[in-house]
Amino acid sequence: MEEIKRNPMPLIGEPAPAFTAVTTQGVINFPEDYKDKWVILFSHPADFTPVCTTEFMTFASMQDEFKALNTELIGLSIDSLYAHIAWLRKIQELEWKGMKNVEVTFPLIEDIKMEVANKYGMVQPAASNTQAVRAVFVIDPKGMVRTILYYPLSMGRNFDEIKRIILALQKADADNVATPADWRPGDDTIVPTAGSCGTAKERMESKDDDTYCLDWFMCFKREKK
């Protein structure tokens, strides 16, 4: 059986690889140009493909929502700059799910040589040697990888989940908490697990109205309504 060559990829908690790239919004230097910003770096297989078109329309329609969360978008495709420009112009002519006249103003990286895609492990030979899979890297203001999502070529991404990830990470960083399953803003959060028998006992006996415990290892912080 022929061995498949695998491209390395940064892991959660590691620095996001730096790069300089030509994009539809000019040259960008990452991460220097995005200091103090959250970044969603995402790849798609090719221009002028239907799934990718729906994704770009959705990302563009949500761009202001992400900006309100101090989050910038960067797209990538193994296609030429001119193909990118032509495709984004065509997207403005389309209407889908109430979205129309959609202008994509976030940068879309030209990556014909696969330099950026290979740094991020976006080319997976078992899927394709010439197209990037649908990867999503959430990178924090310190340039660290915080979340990685991969979708197959055939599946469009869940954009509500991508936004929820940003919200959850920002909440965790701000309040030193964790977020439980299906967490949404306004839901109770989880406080760090007790690190000693004494702390566990104190928590279980606490009358603090701001927290409550299901057991010593599972305590929640009430969100103020």
C-alpha positions in Angstrom: 0.0 0.0 0.0 1.4 3.4 -1.0 2.3 5.6 1.9 0.4 8.9 2.0 2.6 11.9 2.6 1.0 14.1 5.3 1.6 17.8 5.6 2.3 18.9 9.2 -0.2 21.3 10.8 0.0 23.6 13.9 -1.9 22.2 16.9 -4.1 23.8 19.5 -2.0 25.9 21.8 0.9 26.3 19.3 1.8 29.6 17.5 0.0 30.0 14.1 2.6 29.8 11.3 3.6 33.2 10.0 3.2 34.0 6.3 3.2 36.8 3.7 0.6 36.4 1.0 -1.0 38.2 -1.9 -4.8 38.5 -1.4 -7.8 40.2 -3.0 -7.3 43.0 -0.5 -3.6 43.4 -1.2 -0.5 41.9 0.5 -1.0 40.7 4.1 1.7 39.8 6.7 0.3 37.4 9.2 0.3 37.7 12.2 1.8 41.2 12.2 -1.1 42.8 10.5 -3.6 41.3 12.9 -2.1 42.2 16.3 -4.6 42.2 19.1 -7.3 40.6 16.9 -8.9 37.3 16.8 -8.7 35.7 13.4 -10.6 33.0 11.5 -8.4 31.6 8.8 -10.3 29.2 6.6 -9.6 27.3 3.4 -11.9 26.2 0.6 -11.3 23.7 -2.3 -11.7 26.0 -5.3 -13.3 29.1 -6.8 -16.6 28.8 -8.7 -17.8 25.8 -6.7 -21.3 25.8 -5.3 -20.6 24.8 -1.7 -17.8 27.4 -1.4 -20.0 30.0 -2.9 -22.7 29.5 -0.2 -19.9 29.7 2.4 -18.5 32.9 1.1 -21.9 34.5 0.9 -22.5 33.5 4.5 -19.2 34.7 5.8 -19.5 38.0 4.1 -23.1 38.5 5.4 -21.8 37.8 8.9 -18.6 39.9 8.7 -20.0 42.8 10.8 -21.0 40.3 13.5 -17.4 39.0 13.6 -15.9 42.5 13.6 -18.1 43.3 16.6 -16.3 40.4 18.3 -12.9 41.8 17.4 -12.5 39.0 14.9 -11.2 39.2 11.3 -11.7 36.8 8.5 -9.0 35.5 6.1 -9.9 33.0 3.3 -7.6 30.8 1.2 -7.9 28.9 -2.0 -5.4 27.1 -4.2 -6.4 29.4 -7.1 -5.1 32.5 -8.8 -5.7 36.1 -7.8 -7.6 36.7 -11.1 -9.8 33.7 -10.5 -10.6 35.0 -7.0 -11.5 38.4 -8.3 -13.8 37.0 -11.1 -15.5 34.7 -8.6 -16.1 37.3 -6.0 -17.6 39.6 -8.6 -19.9 36.8 -9.7 -21.0 36.2 -6.1 -22.3 39.8 -6.0 -24.8 38.8 -8.8 -26.2 35.9 -6.9 -29.1 35.6 -4.5 -29.4 32.7 -2.0 -31.4 32.4 1.3 -32.2 36.1 1.2 -28.6 37.1 0.7 -28.0 39.2 -2.4 -25.6 41.9 -3.6 -23.0 40.3 -1.3 -19.6 41.9 -1.4 -16.7 40.0 0.0 -14.3 42.6 1.5 -12.2 40.3 3.7 -8.9 39.0 2.1 -8.9 35.8 0.0 -5.3 34.4 -0.3 -3.9 33.4 -3.7 -2.0 30.2 -2.9 -1.2 28.6 -6.2 2.1 27.2 -4.8 0.3 25.8 -1.7 2.8 27.5 0.5 0.3 28.7 3.2 -2.0 25.7 2.8 0.9 23.3 3.5 2.0 25.3 6.5 -1.5 24.7 8.0 -2.0 21.1 6.8 -4.9 22.2 4.6 -3.9 19.8 1.7 -4.8 16.3 2.6 -3.7 13.9 -0.2 -6.3 11.2 0.5 -9.0 13.8 -0.3 -7.1 15.8 -3.0 -3.6 16.7 -4.0 -4.7 19.9 -5.7 -7.5 21.3 -3.5 -7.5 22.3 0.2 -10.1 20.7 2.5 -12.5 23.0 4.4 -10.2 23.9 7.3 -11.0 26.5 10.0 -8.3 27.8 12.3 -9.3 30.1 15.1 -6.3 32.2 16.2 -6.3 34.4 19.3 -4.8 38.0 19.6 -1.5 36.5 20.8 -1.2 34.5 17.5 -2.0 31.1 19.2 -4.1 28.4 17.6 -7.2 27.9 19.8 -9.5 25.8 17.7 -9.2 23.7 14.6 -12.1 22.4 12.5 -11.9 20.2 9.3 -14.8 19.5 7.0 -14.7 17.2 3.9 -14.9 18.7 0.4 -18.6 17.9 0.2 -19.8 19.5 3.4 -20.5 23.2 4.0 -19.5 24.6 7.4 -21.8 25.5 10.3 -21.4 29.2 10.7 -23.4 29.5 13.9 -20.9 27.1 15.5 -17.9 29.1 14.3 -19.4 32.2 15.9 -20.2 30.3 19.0 -16.6 29.1 19.2 -15.4 32.8 19.2 -17.9 33.7 21.9 -17.0 30.7 24.1 -13.2 31.3 23.8 -13.6 34.9 24.6 -15.9 34.1 27.6 -13.4 31.5 28.9 -10.5 33.9 28.6 -12.3 36.8 30.2 -13.8 35.0 33.2 -11.4 32.0 33.7 -14.2 29.5 33.1 -15.1 26.7 30.8 -18.3 26.4 28.8 -20.6 23.3 29.0 -22.2 21.4 26.1 -24.2 23.6 23.8 -23.3 26.7 25.7 -24.7 30.0 24.5 -24.1 33.5 25.8 -26.2 34.0 28.9 -25.9 30.3 30.0 -24.1 29.3 33.2 -20.4 28.5 32.9 -18.2 25.9 34.7 -15.6 27.1 37.2 -12.2 25.3 37.4 -12.3 22.0 39.1 -11.2 22.0 42.8 -7.5 21.3 43.2 -7.6 20.0 46.7 -9.8 18.1 49.2 -10.2 21.3 51.2 -11.4 23.3 48.3 -13.8 20.6 47.2 -15.3 20.5 50.7 -15.6 24.3 50.8 -17.4 24.4 47.5 -19.9 21.7 48.4 -20.7 23.5 51.7 -20.7 27.0 50.2 -23.8 29.1 50.4 -22.5 31.5 47.6 -25.5 32.5 45.5 -23.2 33.0 42.5 -22.1 29.4 42.2 -23.6 25.9 42.7 -22.2 22.4 42.5 -23.7 19.2 41.1 -20.7 17.4 42.8 -17.3 18.5 44.0 -15.7 18.3 40.6 -18.6 20.0 38.7 -19.4 23.5 39.9 -21.1 26.2 37.9 -21.1 30.0 37.9 -24.5 31.6 37.5 -24.7 34.2 34.8 -26.4 37.4 35.9 -29.5 38.0 33.9 
